[in-house]
Amino acid sequence: MKEIIALIPARSGSKGVPNKNIRPLSGYPLIAYSIAVAKKSNLIDRIIVSTDSEEYASIAKEYGAEVPYLRPAEIAGDTATDIEFIAHLINWLKENEKYVPKYFAHLRPTTPIRDPRVVDEALNCFIGTDYTSLRSCHLMSESSYKTFEIQDNKLKRLCDGNFNIESANMSRQSHPKTYIANGYIDVIRSDLIINNDLIHGNKVRAFLTDTAYEIDEAKDVEILEYIINKTPNYVNELFNV
């Protein structure tokens, strides 16, 4: 029985960076990085890509993932949520394979640089616990307590809604540390979705990683190319070149 499935979402309709999930990065399509990391994990039993694109599916299969179906258009648009495509996979597995894995390792293609050992570390520190899920995150360079919203052209402190922003001028060390989810890995319990219609729940294990770089804009690809070029062995080892 396959207990841990790597789930890699790759819809085709990105507007900020067209065809983002298959955009070349140091000679390999972006989605290939997440597949390669999952293949090198010692704990992941199976790799499934959820996509709405025949082209994406073909690339994913070339690099060793399964694409057992194409994601329906109604859950592949800009407003599609994570829970929709994960629940869709669960239902597909129930109907077609008569089983559901206990855990999903959610690996977003847009965070391509990962260490398989860190992925396994995250899985090991979650499996067998009573946490509802796990989310990777890293320390923010600036505390959220120093950030603002704008209301009626006036700055308003984000954390307490105060228009008196003087405390934001205090040193970084004076504010609580804050963290941002980074897409390195999320671990999801299938039964939380089936029984509660939730992905993360109310007891989420924080898993700290080094800063993880995500691709949201075209310039992010250049940043990641620079990072990878500084460590060329990473790509060679990941793809067994």
C-alpha positions as CSV (number, residue, x, y, z in Angstrom):
1,M,0.0,0.0,0.0
2,K,1.4,3.4,-1.0
3,E,1.2,5.6,2.1
4,I,2.9,8.7,0.9
5,I,2.1,10.2,-2.5
6,A,4.0,13.2,-3.8
7,L,1.4,15.5,-5.3
8,I,2.7,18.1,-7.8
9,P,0.2,20.6,-9.1
10,A,0.8,22.1,-12.5
11,R,-2.0,23.9,-14.1
12,S,-1.3,25.6,-17.5
13,G,-2.9,29.0,-17.2
14,S,-0.3,31.1,-15.5
15,K,-0.6,34.8,-16.5
16,G,2.3,36.3,-14.6
17,V,4.8,33.9,-16.2
18,P,3.3,32.1,-19.2
19,N,3.8,28.3,-19.1
20,K,5.6,28.9,-15.8
21,N,5.5,25.2,-14.6
22,I,7.4,24.0,-17.7
23,R,9.6,27.1,-18.1
24,P,13.3,26.0,-18.6
25,L,15.6,26.5,-15.7
26,S,19.2,25.6,-16.3
27,G,18.2,23.2,-19.1
28,Y,15.3,21.5,-17.4
29,P,11.5,22.3,-17.2
30,L,10.5,23.7,-13.9
31,I,8.2,20.8,-13.0
32,A,11.1,18.3,-13.5
33,Y,12.8,19.6,-10.4
34,S,10.0,18.7,-8.1
35,I,9.7,15.3,-9.8
36,A,13.4,14.6,-9.4
37,V,13.4,15.5,-5.8
38,A,10.4,13.2,-5.1
39,K,12.2,10.4,-6.9
40,K,15.3,10.8,-4.7
41,S,13.2,10.8,-1.5
42,N,13.5,7.6,0.6
43,L,10.0,7.9,1.9
44,I,7.8,9.0,-1.0
45,D,6.2,5.9,-2.7
46,R,4.6,7.5,-5.7
47,I,4.6,10.7,-7.7
48,I,1.4,12.1,-9.3
49,V,1.2,15.3,-11.3
50,S,-2.2,17.1,-11.4
51,T,-2.4,19.1,-14.6
52,D,-5.0,20.2,-17.2
53,S,-2.5,20.2,-20.0
54,E,-1.6,17.3,-22.4
55,E,1.8,19.0,-23.0
56,Y,2.5,19.3,-19.3
57,A,1.4,15.7,-18.8
58,S,3.8,14.5,-21.4
59,I,6.7,16.3,-19.9
60,A,5.9,15.1,-16.4
61,K,5.8,11.4,-17.6
62,E,9.1,11.9,-19.4
63,Y,10.7,12.8,-16.0
64,G,9.1,9.9,-14.2
65,A,5.8,11.0,-12.7
66,E,2.3,9.6,-13.2
67,V,-0.4,11.6,-14.8
68,P,-3.4,9.3,-14.5
69,Y,-5.9,11.9,-15.8
70,L,-6.2,15.5,-16.9
71,R,-7.6,17.9,-14.3
72,P,-11.0,19.3,-15.2
73,A,-11.1,22.9,-16.5
74,E,-13.5,23.9,-13.7
75,I,-10.7,23.3,-11.1
76,A,-7.8,24.5,-13.2
77,G,-8.5,28.2,-13.5
78,D,-7.1,31.3,-11.8
79,T,-9.5,30.9,-8.9
80,A,-9.0,27.2,-8.4
81,T,-8.1,26.3,-4.8
82,D,-5.7,23.7,-3.5
83,I,-8.4,21.7,-1.8
84,E,-10.3,21.3,-5.0
85,F,-7.6,19.5,-6.9
86,I,-6.5,17.5,-3.9
87,A,-10.0,16.3,-3.2
88,H,-10.4,15.5,-6.9
89,L,-7.4,13.2,-6.7
90,I,-8.7,11.6,-3.6
91,N,-12.0,10.9,-5.3
92,W,-10.3,9.6,-8.4
93,L,-8.1,7.2,-6.4
94,K,-11.2,5.9,-4.5
95,E,-13.1,5.3,-7.6
96,N,-10.4,3.9,-9.8
97,E,-7.9,2.2,-7.4
98,K,-10.1,1.6,-4.4
99,Y,-7.6,3.2,-2.0
100,V,-6.4,6.5,-0.6
101,P,-2.9,7.1,0.8
102,K,-2.6,8.3,4.3
103,Y,-0.4,11.3,3.4
104,F,0.3,13.6,0.5
105,A,3.6,15.5,0.1
106,H,2.6,18.6,-1.6
107,L,5.5,19.8,-3.8
108,R,4.8,23.0,-5.8
109,P,6.9,23.3,-9.0
110,T,7.3,27.0,-8.3
111,T,9.8,26.2,-5.5
112,P,12.2,24.2,-7.5
113,I,15.4,24.1,-5.3
114,R,15.0,21.5,-2.6
115,D,17.2,18.9,-0.9
116,P,15.6,15.4,-0.9
117,R,17.1,14.9,2.6
118,V,15.2,17.9,3.9
119,V,12.0,16.6,2.3
120,D,12.5,13.3,4.1
121,E,13.2,15.2,7.3
122,A,9.9,17.0,7.1
123,L,8.1,13.7,6.5
124,N,9.8,12.0,9.4
125,C,9.0,14.7,11.9
126,F,5.3,14.7,10.9
127,I,4.4,11.0,10.3
128,G,3.1,9.4,13.5
129,T,2.3,12.7,15.2
130,D,-1.1,14.3,16.0
131,Y,-0.4,17.4,14.0
132,T,-3.2,18.2,11.4
133,S,-0.6,19.0,8.7
134,L,2.9,20.4,8.1
135,R,3.9,23.6,6.3
136,S,7.4,24.6,5.5
137,C,8.4,28.2,6.1
138,H,11.4,30.4,6.5
139,L,12.2,33.5,8.6
140,M,11.2,36.7,7.0
141,S,13.9,39.3,6.5
142,E,11.7,42.0,8.0
143,S,9.1,41.2,10.7
144,S,5.5,41.5,9.7
145,Y,5.1,43.9,12.6
146,K,7.0,46.5,10.4
147,T,4.6,46.2,7.5
148,F,1.6,48.2,6.5
149,E,-1.7,48.4,4.7
150,I,-2.9,51.6,3.0
151,Q,-6.3,52.9,3.8
152,D,-7.6,56.3,2.5
153,N,-4.0,57.0,1.4
154,K,-2.7,56.6,4.9
155,L,-0.3,53.9,6.2
156,K,-1.9,51.5,8.8
157,R,0.1,48.9,10.7
158,L,-0.8,45.5,9.4
159,C,-0.6,43.6,12.7
160,D,-2.8,45.8,14.9
161,G,-4.5,48.1,12.5
162,N,-3.1,51.2,14.1
163,F,-2.5,54.4,12.1
164,N,0.2,55.5,14.6
165,I,3.1,53.8,13.0
166,E,5.9,55.0,15.2
167,S,6.6,51.5,16.7
168,A,7.4,50.3,13.2
169,N,10.5,52.4,13.4
170,M,11.9,50.3,16.2
171,S,14.8,48.0,15.4
172,R,14.2,44.6,13.8
173,Q,15.3,42.9,16.9
174,S,12.6,44.7,18.9
175,H,9.8,42.9,17.0
176,P,8.7,39.3,17.1
177,K,10.1,37.1,14.4
178,T,7.6,36.2,11.7
179,Y,7.7,33.5,9.1
180,I,6.4,33.0,5.6
181,A,5.2,29.7,4.0
182,N,7.5,28.9,1.2
183,G,6.3,25.9,-0.8
184,Y,9.3,23.7,0.0
185,I,7.0,21.0,1.2
186,D,3.5,20.7,2.8
187,V,2.4,17.4,4.3
188,I,-1.3,16.8,4.2
189,R,-3.5,14.1,5.7
190,S,-6.1,12.7,3.4
191,D,-8.5,12.0,6.2
192,L,-8.5,15.7,7.2
193,I,-9.8,16.5,3.7
194,I,-12.2,13.6,3.6
195,N,-13.7,14.2,7.1
196,N,-13.3,17.9,7.6
197,D,-12.9,19.5,4.2
198,L,-9.7,21.1,5.4
199,I,-6.1,21.0,4.1
200,H,-4.2,22.3,7.1
201,G,-6.4,22.3,10.1
202,N,-5.7,24.0,13.5
203,K,-2.6,22.2,14.6
204,V,-0.1,22.8,11.9
205,R,3.5,21.7,12.4
206,A,5.9,24.5,11.4
207,F,8.9,23.1,9.5
208,L,11.7,25.7,9.2
209,T,13.9,25.6,6.1
210,D,16.6,27.9,4.7
211,T,15.2,30.7,2.5
212,A,13.3,29.0,-0.4
213,Y,13.0,31.0,-3.6
214,E,9.7,30.8,-5.5
215,I,8.8,31.8,-9.0
216,D,6.0,34.3,-9.2
217,E,7.3,36.7,-11.8
218,A,9.7,36.5,-14.8
219,K,12.5,38.2,-12.9
220,D,12.4,35.3,-10.3
221,V,13.6,32.9,-13.0
222,E,16.7,35.0,-13.4
223,I,17.3,34.9,-9.7
224,L,17.0,31.2,-9.6
225,E,19.3,30.8,-12.6
226,Y,21.9,32.8,-10.7
227,I,21.5,30.7,-7.6
228,I,21.8,27.4,-9.5
229,N,24.7,28.6,-11.6
230,K,26.6,29.2,-8.3
231,T,26.1,25.5,-7.4
232,P,26.2,23.6,-10.7
233,N,26.6,20.3,-9.0
234,Y,23.0,20.6,-7.6
235,V,21.5,20.1,-11.1
236,N,23.9,17.4,-12.0
237,E,23.3,15.4,-8.8
238,L,19.5,15.9,-9.0
239,F,19.2,14.7,-12.5
240,N,22.0,12.1,-12.3
241,V,24.0,13.8,-15.1
